[in-house]
């Protein structure tokens, strides 16, 4: 009886740990724990997505496959002047190529990519491929695949910007820059009587965030 009670208590602890302790689901561990895990336990990309990626690659012959499908091995760069095909970069001076890289109307010279787009046509296609993959089995994708894939993306970004392993958990994926600045502004300690300075060329949304933060202090 004593043993069964002990087993029951241990089981209750396990159940509690498997609940929503943070950003996770019943079928995947907490995201922060996954990012911190050593050795890494990154999941491979779904095979259905990889097939779609290879199909996408045929439509963008100037972009190496490893840029579209990260599970493809990246060839080592050789020589002092690697080709764009090798390094994954696109020659923006190639007007014919840039026409295929964006969905913009040809009669427009678009200079404001920092405001509302425009997204690369490759990224639009890739995003749509992920939506289709999710819709084919929503429960599997949302409850089993999504969070481990977000962990993988987070670690890839952390490595890309050169963060050491122990700082990977400090990387947060955001929908846009304004969301990130909002988080910083809201977390910054302010006290009554403090003065906040902002440049007059500041982005309108950020000015409003600063004003609201000051009103709340």
VMD Tcl script that draws the C-alpha trace (Angstrom):
set ca {
  {0.00 0.00 0.00}
  {2.83 2.38 0.93}
  {4.53 1.62 -2.37}
  {1.34 2.18 -4.37}
  {0.82 5.55 -2.62}
  {4.40 6.55 -3.43}
  {3.93 5.49 -7.04}
  {0.71 7.50 -7.20}
  {2.45 10.63 -5.89}
  {5.26 10.19 -8.41}
  {2.69 9.76 -11.16}
  {0.94 12.97 -10.06}
  {4.26 14.81 -10.29}
  {4.78 13.47 -13.79}
  {1.29 14.51 -14.85}
  {1.83 17.99 -13.48}
  {5.10 18.31 -15.37}
  {3.40 17.29 -18.61}
  {0.76 20.00 -18.27}
  {1.02 23.49 -19.69}
  {4.08 24.66 -17.76}
  {4.98 27.23 -20.41}
  {4.96 27.48 -24.17}
  {4.26 23.86 -25.05}
  {1.59 21.24 -25.59}
  {0.56 17.84 -24.23}
  {2.55 16.14 -27.01}
  {5.71 18.25 -26.90}
  {7.86 19.55 -24.08}
  {8.08 23.17 -23.06}
  {9.72 25.18 -25.85}
  {12.28 26.79 -23.55}
  {13.33 23.35 -22.25}
  {13.69 22.08 -25.81}
  {15.87 25.03 -26.82}
  {18.05 24.47 -23.74}
  {18.33 20.71 -24.33}
  {21.84 19.37 -24.97}
  {22.44 17.36 -27.06}
  {20.12 19.00 -29.53}
  {16.97 17.12 -30.44}
  {15.85 19.07 -33.50}
  {13.15 17.36 -35.51}
  {13.53 16.84 -39.26}
  {11.26 18.78 -41.57}
  {8.11 16.85 -42.57}
  {8.77 14.80 -45.70}
  {5.65 16.22 -47.36}
  {7.09 19.69 -46.92}
  {10.49 18.60 -48.29}
  {8.84 17.29 -51.45}
  {7.14 20.66 -51.86}
  {10.46 22.41 -51.24}
  {12.11 20.45 -54.03}
  {9.22 21.42 -56.29}
  {9.70 25.07 -55.31}
  {13.40 24.84 -56.05}
  {12.66 24.01 -59.69}
  {10.82 27.34 -59.99}
  {13.80 29.25 -58.54}
  {16.85 27.76 -60.28}
  {19.13 30.58 -59.09}
  {18.49 29.78 -55.43}
  {20.35 26.74 -54.01}
  {18.17 23.97 -52.61}
  {19.68 24.24 -49.13}
  {18.26 27.77 -48.83}
  {14.74 26.42 -49.43}
  {15.15 23.11 -47.59}
  {17.47 23.43 -44.55}
  {17.75 19.63 -44.32}
  {19.72 19.67 -47.57}
  {23.45 19.74 -46.93}
  {25.08 23.09 -47.63}
  {28.16 22.63 -49.84}
  {31.39 24.15 -48.47}
  {32.44 27.40 -50.12}
  {35.61 27.09 -52.16}
  {37.87 29.76 -53.67}
  {38.00 33.47 -52.97}
  {35.00 34.39 -55.09}
  {32.17 31.92 -54.53}
  {29.26 32.13 -56.92}
  {25.85 33.34 -55.79}
  {24.58 29.86 -56.57}
  {26.90 28.53 -53.84}
  {26.47 31.15 -51.14}
  {22.69 31.52 -51.39}
  {22.83 35.23 -52.21}
  {20.94 36.89 -55.03}
  {22.48 39.47 -57.35}
  {20.03 42.36 -56.98}
  {21.58 44.09 -60.00}
  {20.27 41.28 -62.20}
  {16.96 42.90 -63.18}
  {15.57 39.82 -64.90}
  {16.26 37.74 -61.81}
  {14.77 40.25 -59.37}
  {11.56 40.33 -61.43}
  {11.08 36.64 -60.65}
  {11.95 37.08 -56.96}
  {9.00 39.36 -56.18}
  {5.33 39.51 -57.14}
  {5.42 43.26 -57.74}
  {3.84 44.76 -60.85}
  {6.52 45.41 -63.44}
  {5.66 49.08 -63.97}
  {6.43 49.88 -60.32}
  {9.87 50.50 -58.85}
  {9.26 49.53 -55.24}
  {11.64 51.10 -52.73}
  {9.77 50.73 -49.42}
  {10.43 47.09 -48.48}
  {10.80 48.11 -44.85}
  {7.16 49.14 -44.39}
  {4.60 46.65 -45.72}
  {6.61 44.28 -47.90}
  {7.15 43.19 -50.47}
  {7.86 39.62 -49.53}
  {9.95 37.48 -51.84}
  {7.81 35.31 -54.11}
  {9.80 32.34 -52.84}
  {8.78 33.14 -49.25}
  {5.14 33.57 -50.31}
  {5.23 30.13 -51.94}
  {6.98 28.59 -48.94}
  {4.46 30.07 -46.50}
  {1.59 28.75 -48.59}
  {3.21 25.31 -48.66}
  {3.34 25.31 -44.85}
  {-0.34 26.33 -44.67}
  {-1.30 23.47 -46.96}
  {0.79 21.05 -44.91}
  {-0.94 22.21 -41.72}
  {-4.42 21.89 -43.22}
  {-3.85 18.29 -44.33}
  {-3.72 17.17 -40.70}
  {-4.28 20.19 -38.38}
  {-4.18 18.24 -35.11}
  {-0.88 16.54 -35.92}
  {0.69 19.81 -37.06}
  {-0.51 22.07 -34.21}
  {-0.19 19.60 -31.35}
  {2.85 17.53 -32.41}
  {4.93 19.21 -35.11}
  {4.59 22.98 -34.70}
  {6.38 23.63 -31.41}
  {9.42 21.42 -32.12}
  {9.69 23.12 -35.52}
  {9.56 26.54 -33.83}
  {12.38 25.38 -31.54}
  {14.38 24.34 -34.57}
  {13.78 27.71 -36.26}
  {14.76 29.56 -33.06}
  {18.02 27.64 -32.78}
  {18.78 28.18 -36.47}
  {18.30 31.95 -36.05}
  {20.46 31.95 -32.89}
  {23.25 30.17 -34.72}
  {22.92 32.47 -37.73}
  {23.48 35.58 -35.60}
  {26.36 33.91 -33.79}
  {24.95 33.34 -30.31}
  {26.60 30.66 -28.14}
  {24.54 27.61 -27.22}
  {23.72 28.86 -23.72}
  {22.09 32.01 -25.13}
  {19.82 30.35 -27.68}
  {16.93 30.55 -25.21}
  {17.19 34.35 -25.31}
  {16.03 34.43 -28.93}
  {12.32 35.09 -29.44}
  {10.49 34.81 -32.76}
  {8.26 37.82 -33.44}
  {5.68 38.70 -36.10}
  {7.20 42.14 -36.71}
  {9.59 44.80 -35.36}
  {6.84 46.82 -33.66}
  {5.92 43.83 -31.49}
  {9.54 43.50 -30.39}
  {9.89 47.20 -29.57}
  {6.60 47.08 -27.69}
  {7.97 44.29 -25.49}
  {11.14 46.29 -24.80}
  {9.26 49.51 -24.03}
  {6.79 47.75 -21.72}
  {9.59 46.05 -19.80}
  {11.74 49.15 -19.39}
  {11.58 50.45 -15.79}
  {10.06 53.93 -15.58}
  {9.16 55.96 -12.51}
  {6.98 59.07 -12.08}
  {9.03 62.13 -13.02}
  {11.29 60.29 -15.49}
  {11.83 61.92 -18.88}
  {11.66 59.93 -22.10}
  {13.39 61.26 -25.22}
  {12.50 60.17 -28.75}
  {13.75 61.34 -32.15}
  {11.24 63.29 -34.23}
  {11.86 60.86 -37.11}
  {10.67 57.96 -34.98}
  {8.10 55.51 -36.31}
  {4.54 56.61 -35.50}
  {3.57 53.40 -33.72}
  {6.62 53.64 -31.47}
  {5.77 57.25 -30.53}
  {2.30 56.09 -29.50}
  {3.78 53.23 -27.47}
  {6.08 55.64 -25.63}
  {3.21 58.03 -24.95}
  {1.05 55.23 -23.59}
  {3.88 53.92 -21.43}
  {4.39 57.40 -19.95}
  {0.67 57.77 -19.25}
  {0.63 54.45 -17.42}
  {3.63 55.37 -15.22}
}
mol new
graphics top color blue
foreach p $ca { graphics top sphere $p radius 0.5 }
foreach p [lrange $ca 0 end-1] q [lrange $ca 1 end] { graphics top cylinder $p $q radius 0.2 }
display resetview
